[in-house]
């Protein structure tokens, strides 16, 4: 695990320089961020109804956001959390 932690620190240092990140590096980042995830919706499963406050304080519901083609919901980690 220590070697993986060192590799992730190296990745973060590179991101901090503004250098170009390869697809393999982004996939490594994604895998690292999601390691140990044990729950969530299955692919193709409908989300339950929800109401969440967005980044500017406006409450958004699933029904408000759902379009004719569906909804892509992305959660991003933030230093503010």
Biopython code that builds the backbone (N, CA, C, O; Angstrom):
import numpy as np
from Bio.PDB.StructureBuilder import StructureBuilder

atoms = [
    (1, "UNK", "N", (0.820, -1.199, 0.000)),
    (1, "UNK", "CA", (0.000, 0.000, 0.000)),
    (1, "UNK", "C", (0.862, 1.260, 0.000)),
    (1, "UNK", "O", (0.496, 2.263, -0.613)),
    (2, "UNK", "N", (1.984, 1.215, 0.672)),
    (2, "UNK", "CA", (2.863, 2.374, 0.733)),
    (2, "UNK", "C", (3.330, 2.783, -0.660)),
    (2, "UNK", "O", (3.377, 3.973, -0.975)),
    (3, "UNK", "N", (3.675, 1.799, -1.500)),
    (3, "UNK", "CA", (4.114, 2.110, -2.860)),
    (3, "UNK", "C", (2.986, 2.788, -3.639)),
    (3, "UNK", "O", (3.232, 3.740, -4.380)),
    (4, "UNK", "N", (1.743, 2.302, -3.476)),
    (4, "UNK", "CA", (0.603, 2.920, -4.155)),
    (4, "UNK", "C", (0.396, 4.348, -3.653)),
    (4, "UNK", "O", (0.107, 5.244, -4.446)),
    (5, "UNK", "N", (0.542, 4.568, -2.343)),
    (5, "UNK", "CA", (0.415, 5.919, -1.791)),
    (5, "UNK", "C", (1.460, 6.846, -2.392)),
    (5, "UNK", "O", (1.155, 7.991, -2.723)),
    (6, "UNK", "N", (2.695, 6.361, -2.536)),
    (6, "UNK", "CA", (3.751, 7.169, -3.139)),
    (6, "UNK", "C", (3.422, 7.496, -4.594)),
    (6, "UNK", "O", (3.668, 8.612, -5.050)),
    (7, "UNK", "N", (2.867, 6.530, -5.321)),
    (7, "UNK", "CA", (2.488, 6.757, -6.712)),
    (7, "UNK", "C", (1.387, 7.800, -6.803)),
    (7, "UNK", "O", (1.391, 8.632, -7.710)),
    (8, "UNK", "N", (0.448, 7.761, -5.871)),
    (8, "UNK", "CA", (-0.640, 8.731, -5.896)),
    (8, "UNK", "C", (-0.123, 10.123, -5.543)),
    (8, "UNK", "O", (-0.564, 11.112, -6.130)),
    (9, "UNK", "N", (0.786, 10.210, -4.612)),
    (9, "UNK", "CA", (1.391, 11.521, -4.293)),
    (9, "UNK", "C", (2.110, 12.083, -5.517)),
    (9, "UNK", "O", (2.040, 13.283, -5.787)),
    (10, "UNK", "N", (2.801, 11.215, -6.256)),
    (10, "UNK", "CA", (3.478, 11.634, -7.476)),
    (10, "UNK", "C", (2.471, 12.179, -8.480)),
    (10, "UNK", "O", (2.714, 13.201, -9.122)),
    (11, "UNK", "N", (1.330, 11.486, -8.614)),
    (11, "UNK", "CA", (0.260, 11.949, -9.509)),
    (11, "UNK", "C", (-0.225, 13.333, -9.073)),
    (11, "UNK", "O", (-0.332, 14.240, -9.899)),
    (12, "UNK", "N", (-0.517, 13.497, -7.791)),
    (12, "UNK", "CA", (-1.018, 14.784, -7.292)),
    (12, "UNK", "C", (-0.004, 15.902, -7.499)),
    (12, "UNK", "O", (-0.371, 17.028, -7.835)),
    (13, "UNK", "N", (1.274, 15.586, -7.296)),
    (13, "UNK", "CA", (2.314, 16.589, -7.540)),
    (13, "UNK", "C", (2.312, 17.023, -9.006)),
    (13, "UNK", "O", (2.458, 18.206, -9.313)),
    (14, "UNK", "N", (2.144, 16.047, -9.907)),
    (14, "UNK", "CA", (2.120, 16.371, -11.341)),
    (14, "UNK", "C", (0.910, 17.240, -11.674)),
    (14, "UNK", "O", (1.031, 18.214, -12.417)),
    (15, "UNK", "N", (-0.248, 16.894, -11.130)),
    (15, "UNK", "CA", (-1.458, 17.684, -11.369)),
    (15, "UNK", "C", (-1.232, 19.126, -10.907)),
    (15, "UNK", "O", (-1.657, 20.071, -11.571)),
    (16, "UNK", "N", (-0.568, 19.284, -9.778)),
    (16, "UNK", "CA", (-0.311, 20.604, -9.221)),
    (16, "UNK", "C", (0.573, 21.482, -10.092)),
    (16, "UNK", "O", (0.567, 22.704, -9.942)),
    (17, "UNK", "N", (1.335, 20.877, -11.001)),
    (17, "UNK", "CA", (2.203, 21.658, -11.886)),
    (17, "UNK", "C", (1.481, 22.149, -13.130)),
    (17, "UNK", "O", (1.982, 23.009, -13.854)),
    (18, "UNK", "N", (0.289, 21.591, -13.374)),
    (18, "UNK", "CA", (-0.434, 21.949, -14.592)),
    (18, "UNK", "C", (0.007, 21.144, -15.797)),
    (18, "UNK", "O", (-0.408, 21.432, -16.919)),
    (19, "UNK", "N", (0.845, 20.134, -15.582)),
    (19, "UNK", "CA", (1.322, 19.293, -16.680)),
    (19, "UNK", "C", (0.178, 18.482, -17.274)),
    (19, "UNK", "O", (-0.833, 18.244, -16.613)),
    (20, "UNK", "N", (0.341, 18.067, -18.506)),
    (20, "UNK", "CA", (-0.651, 17.225, -19.170)),
    (20, "UNK", "C", (-0.690, 15.860, -18.495)),
    (20, "UNK", "O", (0.347, 15.256, -18.222)),
    (21, "UNK", "N", (-1.898, 15.386, -18.232)),
    (21, "UNK", "CA", (-2.097, 14.090, -17.575)),
    (21, "UNK", "C", (-2.582, 13.099, -18.629)),
    (21, "UNK", "O", (-3.514, 13.386, -19.380)),
    (22, "UNK", "N", (-1.951, 11.948, -18.679)),
    (22, "UNK", "CA", (-2.318, 10.933, -19.666)),
    (22, "UNK", "C", (-3.613, 10.227, -19.264)),
    (22, "UNK", "O", (-4.046, 10.312, -18.115)),
    (23, "UNK", "N", (-4.214, 9.541, -20.208)),
    (23, "UNK", "CA", (-5.423, 8.776, -19.914)),
    (23, "UNK", "C", (-5.137, 7.723, -18.843)),
    (23, "UNK", "O", (-5.954, 7.517, -17.946)),
    (24, "UNK", "N", (-4.001, 7.067, -18.928)),
    (24, "UNK", "CA", (-3.639, 6.051, -17.934)),
    (24, "UNK", "C", (-3.520, 6.665, -16.540)),
    (24, "UNK", "O", (-3.922, 6.049, -15.552)),
    (25, "UNK", "N", (-2.975, 7.868, -16.459)),
    (25, "UNK", "CA", (-2.861, 8.540, -15.163)),
    (25, "UNK", "C", (-4.234, 8.909, -14.598)),
    (25, "UNK", "O", (-4.463, 8.781, -13.395)),
    (26, "UNK", "N", (-5.152, 9.370, -15.462)),
    (26, "UNK", "CA", (-6.506, 9.685, -14.995)),
    (26, "UNK", "C", (-7.226, 8.431, -14.534)),
    (26, "UNK", "O", (-7.944, 8.463, -13.535)),
    (27, "UNK", "N", (-7.046, 7.323, -15.250)),
    (27, "UNK", "CA", (-7.672, 6.069, -14.828)),
    (27, "UNK", "C", (-7.101, 5.606, -13.490)),
    (27, "UNK", "O", (-7.838, 5.091, -12.650)),
    (28, "UNK", "N", (-5.804, 5.783, -13.286)),
    (28, "UNK", "CA", (-5.166, 5.462, -12.005)),
    (28, "UNK", "C", (-5.811, 6.308, -10.903)),
    (28, "UNK", "O", (-6.134, 5.797, -9.831)),
    (29, "UNK", "N", (-5.995, 7.596, -11.171)),
    (29, "UNK", "CA", (-6.627, 8.513, -10.216)),
    (29, "UNK", "C", (-8.047, 8.040, -9.894)),
    (29, "UNK", "O", (-8.429, 7.975, -8.725)),
    (30, "UNK", "N", (-8.822, 7.711, -10.919)),
    (30, "UNK", "CA", (-10.193, 7.244, -10.728)),
    (30, "UNK", "C", (-10.221, 5.987, -9.864)),
    (30, "UNK", "O", (-11.009, 5.894, -8.923)),
    (31, "UNK", "N", (-9.364, 5.025, -10.181)),
    (31, "UNK", "CA", (-9.309, 3.790, -9.394)),
    (31, "UNK", "C", (-8.925, 4.075, -7.946)),
    (31, "UNK", "O", (-9.488, 3.483, -7.025)),
    (32, "UNK", "N", (-7.979, 4.968, -7.743)),
    (32, "UNK", "CA", (-7.539, 5.311, -6.385)),
    (32, "UNK", "C", (-8.669, 5.978, -5.602)),
    (32, "UNK", "O", (-8.884, 5.661, -4.432)),
    (33, "UNK", "N", (-9.388, 6.894, -6.238)),
    (33, "UNK", "CA", (-10.461, 7.617, -5.573)),
    (33, "UNK", "C", (-11.640, 6.716, -5.224)),
    (33, "UNK", "O", (-12.370, 6.990, -4.271)),
    (34, "UNK", "N", (-11.832, 5.647, -5.988)),
    (34, "UNK", "CA", (-12.983, 4.771, -5.799)),
    (34, "UNK", "C", (-12.631, 3.442, -5.149)),
    (34, "UNK", "O", (-13.480, 2.556, -5.059)),
    (35, "UNK", "N", (-11.416, 3.292, -4.704)),
    (35, "UNK", "CA", (-11.004, 2.046, -4.044)),
    (35, "UNK", "C", (-11.857, 1.826, -2.799)),
    (35, "UNK", "O", (-12.048, 2.735, -1.991)),
    (36, "UNK", "N", (-12.360, 0.617, -2.661)),
    (36, "UNK", "CA", (-13.130, 0.280, -1.480)),
    (36, "UNK", "C", (-14.603, 0.650, -1.558)),
    (36, "UNK", "O", (-15.341, 0.444, -0.594)),
    (37, "UNK", "N", (-15.046, 1.197, -2.699)),
    (37, "UNK", "CA", (-16.465, 1.540, -2.826)),
    (37, "UNK", "C", (-17.285, 0.254, -2.761)),
    (37, "UNK", "O", (-17.029, -0.696, -3.502)),
    (38, "UNK", "N", (-18.260, 0.236, -1.877)),
    (38, "UNK", "CA", (-19.015, -0.985, -1.642)),
    (38, "UNK", "C", (-20.480, -0.897, -2.026)),
    (38, "UNK", "O", (-21.156, -1.923, -2.094)),
    (39, "UNK", "N", (-20.982, 0.290, -2.278)),
    (39, "UNK", "CA", (-22.401, 0.391, -2.576)),
    (39, "UNK", "C", (-22.630, 1.388, -3.696)),
    (39, "UNK", "O", (-21.700, 2.025, -4.190)),
    (40, "UNK", "N", (-23.852, 1.504, -4.073)),
    (40, "UNK", "CA", (-24.227, 2.409, -5.145)),
    (40, "UNK", "C", (-25.209, 1.722, -6.070)),
    (40, "UNK", "O", (-25.554, 0.554, -5.890)),
    (41, "UNK", "N", (-25.645, 2.467, -7.052)),
    (41, "UNK", "CA", (-26.597, 1.928, -8.008)),
    (41, "UNK", "C", (-25.890, 1.039, -9.019)),
    (41, "UNK", "O", (-24.733, 1.267, -9.371)),
    (42, "UNK", "N", (-26.597, 0.043, -9.468)),
    (42, "UNK", "CA", (-26.082, -0.793, -10.545)),
    (42, "UNK", "C", (-26.230, -0.031, -11.861)),
    (42, "UNK", "O", (-27.088, 0.844, -11.982)),
    (43, "UNK", "N", (-25.409, -0.357, -12.827)),
    (43, "UNK", "CA", (-25.508, 0.272, -14.144)),
    (43, "UNK", "C", (-26.908, 0.035, -14.690)),
    (43, "UNK", "O", (-27.390, -1.097, -14.713)),
    (44, "UNK", "N", (-27.556, 1.105, -15.128)),
    (44, "UNK", "CA", (-28.897, 1.023, -15.676)),
    (44, "UNK", "C", (-30.014, 1.152, -14.656)),
    (44, "UNK", "O", (-31.180, 1.283, -15.029)),
    (45, "UNK", "N", (-29.676, 1.115, -13.382)),
    (45, "UNK", "CA", (-30.690, 1.238, -12.333)),
    (45, "UNK", "C", (-31.112, 2.695, -12.190)),
    (45, "UNK", "O", (-30.276, 3.595, -12.257)),
    (46, "UNK", "N", (-32.423, 2.931, -11.991)),
    (46, "UNK", "CA", (-32.928, 4.296, -11.801)),
    (46, "UNK", "C", (-32.541, 4.835, -10.429)),
    (46, "UNK", "O", (-32.518, 4.102, -9.441)),
    (47, "UNK", "N", (-32.238, 6.128, -10.389)),
    (47, "UNK", "CA", (-31.958, 6.764, -9.106)),
    (47, "UNK", "C", (-33.269, 7.002, -8.366)),
    (47, "UNK", "O", (-34.313, 7.200, -8.989)),
    (48, "UNK", "N", (-33.215, 6.981, -7.056)),
    (48, "UNK", "CA", (-34.417, 7.356, -6.306)),
    (48, "UNK", "C", (-34.642, 8.865, -6.439)),
    (48, "UNK", "O", (-33.735, 9.605, -6.818)),
    (49, "UNK", "N", (-35.850, 9.306, -6.126)),
    (49, "UNK", "CA", (-36.108, 10.752, -6.116)),
    (49, "UNK", "C", (-35.182, 11.408, -5.098)),
    (49, "UNK", "O", (-34.876, 10.823, -4.059)),
    (50, "UNK", "N", (-34.740, 12.619, -5.400)),
    (50, "UNK", "CA", (-33.865, 13.336, -4.474)),
    (50, "UNK", "C", (-34.087, 14.834, -4.599)),
    (50, "UNK", "O", (-34.650, 15.313, -5.583)),
    (51, "UNK", "N", (-33.640, 15.558, -3.596)),
    (51, "UNK", "CA", (-33.580, 17.017, -3.612)),
    (51, "UNK", "C", (-32.249, 17.391, -2.972)),
    (51, "UNK", "O", (-32.017, 17.107, -1.797)),
    (52, "UNK", "N", (-31.379, 18.028, -3.746)),
    (52, "UNK", "CA", (-30.056, 18.420, -3.276)),
    (52, "UNK", "C", (-29.826, 19.893, -3.564)),
    (52, "UNK", "O", (-30.349, 20.434, -4.539)),
    (53, "UNK", "N", (-29.053, 20.530, -2.722)),
    (53, "UNK", "CA", (-28.694, 21.925, -2.924)),
    (53, "UNK", "C", (-27.434, 21.975, -3.774)),
    (53, "UNK", "O", (-26.454, 21.291, -3.481)),
    (54, "UNK", "N", (-27.461, 22.791, -4.834)),
    (54, "UNK", "CA", (-26.296, 22.885, -5.712)),
    (54, "UNK", "C", (-25.247, 23.843, -5.143)),
    (54, "UNK", "O", (-25.391, 24.353, -4.031)),
    (55, "UNK", "N", (-24.203, 24.075, -5.917)),
    (55, "UNK", "CA", (-23.067, 24.875, -5.457)),
    (55, "UNK", "C", (-23.395, 26.348, -5.209)),
    (55, "UNK", "O", (-22.609, 27.058, -4.581)),
    (56, "UNK", "N", (-24.542, 26.809, -5.694)),
    (56, "UNK", "CA", (-24.921, 28.202, -5.430)),
    (56, "UNK", "C", (-26.117, 28.302, -4.492)),
    (56, "UNK", "O", (-26.672, 29.383, -4.294)),
    (57, "UNK", "N", (-26.514, 27.159, -3.912)),
    (57, "UNK", "CA", (-27.555, 27.173, -2.902)),
    (57, "UNK", "C", (-28.970, 26.924, -3.394)),
    (57, "UNK", "O", (-29.915, 27.029, -2.613)),
    (58, "UNK", "N", (-29.140, 26.597, -4.672)),
    (58, "UNK", "CA", (-30.468, 26.340, -5.230)),
    (58, "UNK", "C", (-30.795, 24.854, -5.083)),
    (58, "UNK", "O", (-29.986, 23.995, -5.435)),
    (59, "UNK", "N", (-31.976, 24.563, -4.565)),
    (59, "UNK", "CA", (-32.382, 23.164, -4.427)),
    (59, "UNK", "C", (-32.796, 22.613, -5.793)),
    (59, "UNK", "O", (-33.592, 23.224, -6.507)),
    (60, "UNK", "N", (-32.248, 21.462, -6.139)),
    (60, "UNK", "CA", (-32.547, 20.792, -7.411)),
    (60, "UNK", "C", (-33.111, 19.415, -7.106)),
    (60, "UNK", "O", (-32.610, 18.717, -6.224)),
    (61, "UNK", "N", (-34.148, 19.021, -7.828)),
    (61, "UNK", "CA", (-34.716, 17.682, -7.647)),
    (61, "UNK", "C", (-34.435, 16.842, -8.886)),
    (61, "UNK", "O", (-34.085, 17.359, -9.947)),
    (62, "UNK", "N", (-34.595, 15.561, -8.724)),
    (62, "UNK", "CA", (-34.410, 14.650, -9.857)),
    (62, "UNK", "C", (-35.352, 15.053, -10.995)),
    (62, "UNK", "O", (-34.940, 15.108, -12.154)),
    (63, "UNK", "N", (-36.603, 15.330, -10.666)),
    (63, "UNK", "CA", (-37.583, 15.703, -11.682)),
    (63, "UNK", "C", (-37.192, 17.000, -12.403)),
    (63, "UNK", "O", (-37.403, 17.124, -13.610)),
    (64, "UNK", "N", (-36.623, 17.968, -11.665)),
    (64, "UNK", "CA", (-36.197, 19.233, -12.279)),
    (64, "UNK", "C", (-35.081, 19.017, -13.295)),
    (64, "UNK", "O", (-35.035, 19.688, -14.325)),
    (65, "UNK", "N", (-34.201, 18.098, -13.009)),
    (65, "UNK", "CA", (-33.000, 17.902, -13.816)),
    (65, "UNK", "C", (-33.161, 16.887, -14.947)),
    (65, "UNK", "O", (-32.401, 16.916, -15.915)),
    (66, "UNK", "N", (-34.137, 15.995, -14.835)),
    (66, "UNK", "CA", (-34.310, 14.926, -15.808)),
    (66, "UNK", "C", (-34.737, 15.486, -17.158)),
    (66, "UNK", "O", (-35.711, 16.233, -17.256)),
    (67, "UNK", "N", (-33.996, 15.116, -18.190)),
    (67, "UNK", "CA", (-34.337, 15.543, -19.549)),
    (67, "UNK", "C", (-34.982, 14.408, -20.316)),
    (67, "UNK", "O", (-35.201, 13.327, -19.770)),
    (68, "UNK", "N", (-35.285, 14.650, -21.570)),
    (68, "UNK", "CA", (-35.933, 13.620, -22.389)),
    (68, "UNK", "C", (-35.012, 12.432, -22.643)),
    (68, "UNK", "O", (-35.482, 11.324, -22.899)),
    (69, "UNK", "N", (-33.711, 12.658, -22.574)),
    (69, "UNK", "CA", (-32.734, 11.591, -22.798)),
    (69, "UNK", "C", (-32.203, 11.017, -21.482)),
    (69, "UNK", "O", (-31.345, 10.135, -21.497)),
    (70, "UNK", "N", (-32.694, 11.499, -20.370)),
    (70, "UNK", "CA", (-32.235, 11.004, -19.079)),
    (70, "UNK", "C", (-31.441, 12.047, -18.326)),
    (70, "UNK", "O", (-31.580, 13.246, -18.565)),
    (71, "UNK", "N", (-30.616, 11.584, -17.422)),
    (71, "UNK", "CA", (-29.844, 12.472, -16.552)),
    (71, "UNK", "C", (-28.502, 11.820, -16.240)),
    (71, "UNK", "O", (-28.445, 10.651, -15.858)),
    (72, "UNK", "N", (-27.439, 12.574, -16.403)),
    (72, "UNK", "CA", (-26.118, 12.128, -15.985)),
    (72, "UNK", "C", (-25.783, 12.899, -14.724)),
    (72, "UNK", "O", (-25.662, 14.123, -14.751)),
    (73, "UNK", "N", (-25.637, 12.194, -13.633)),
    (73, "UNK", "CA", (-25.376, 12.809, -12.340)),
    (73, "UNK", "C", (-23.941, 12.516, -11.951)),
    (73, "UNK", "O", (-23.553, 11.354, -11.826)),
    (74, "UNK", "N", (-23.151, 13.561, -11.758)),
    (74, "UNK", "CA", (-21.734, 13.411, -11.438)),
    (74, "UNK", "C", (-21.467, 14.110, -10.111)),
    (74, "UNK", "O", (-21.814, 15.277, -9.928)),
    (75, "UNK", "N", (-20.849, 13.383, -9.192)),
    (75, "UNK", "CA", (-20.433, 13.971, -7.921)),
    (75, "UNK", "C", (-18.917, 14.100, -7.943)),
    (75, "UNK", "O", (-18.210, 13.143, -8.256)),
    (76, "UNK", "N", (-18.429, 15.271, -7.616)),
    (76, "UNK", "CA", (-16.993, 15.506, -7.597)),
    (76, "UNK", "C", (-16.567, 15.849, -6.177)),
    (76, "UNK", "O", (-17.264, 16.568, -5.461)),
    (77, "UNK", "N", (-15.433, 15.332, -5.789)),
    (77, "UNK", "CA", (-14.914, 15.654, -4.461)),
    (77, "UNK", "C", (-14.357, 17.060, -4.469)),
    (77, "UNK", "O", (-13.896, 17.559, -5.495)),
    (78, "UNK", "N", (-14.405, 17.683, -3.323)),
    (78, "UNK", "CA", (-13.962, 19.068, -3.218)),
    (78, "UNK", "C", (-13.185, 19.249, -1.925)),
    (78, "UNK", "O", (-13.426, 18.549, -0.941)),
    (79, "UNK", "N", (-12.275, 20.168, -1.931)),
    (79, "UNK", "CA", (-11.526, 20.479, -0.713)),
    (79, "UNK", "C", (-12.424, 21.125, 0.332)),
    (79, "UNK", "O", (-12.062, 21.187, 1.507)),
    (80, "UNK", "N", (-13.592, 21.609, -0.086)),
    (80, "UNK", "CA", (-14.525, 22.262, 0.831)),
    (80, "UNK", "C", (-15.375, 21.286, 1.627)),
    (80, "UNK", "O", (-16.042, 21.693, 2.579)),
    (81, "UNK", "N", (-15.368, 20.001, 1.260)),
    (81, "UNK", "CA", (-16.261, 19.028, 1.925)),
    (81, "UNK", "C", (-15.785, 18.696, 3.284)),
    (81, "UNK", "O", (-16.413, 17.898, 3.981)),
]
sb = StructureBuilder()
sb.init_structure("model")
sb.init_model(0)
sb.init_chain("A")
sb.init_seg("    ")
for serial, (resi, resn, name, xyz) in enumerate(atoms, 1):
    if name == "N":
        sb.init_residue(resn, " ", resi, " ")
    sb.init_atom(name, np.array(xyz, "f"), 0.0, 1.0, " ", f" {name:<3s}", serial, name[0])
structure = sb.get_structure()
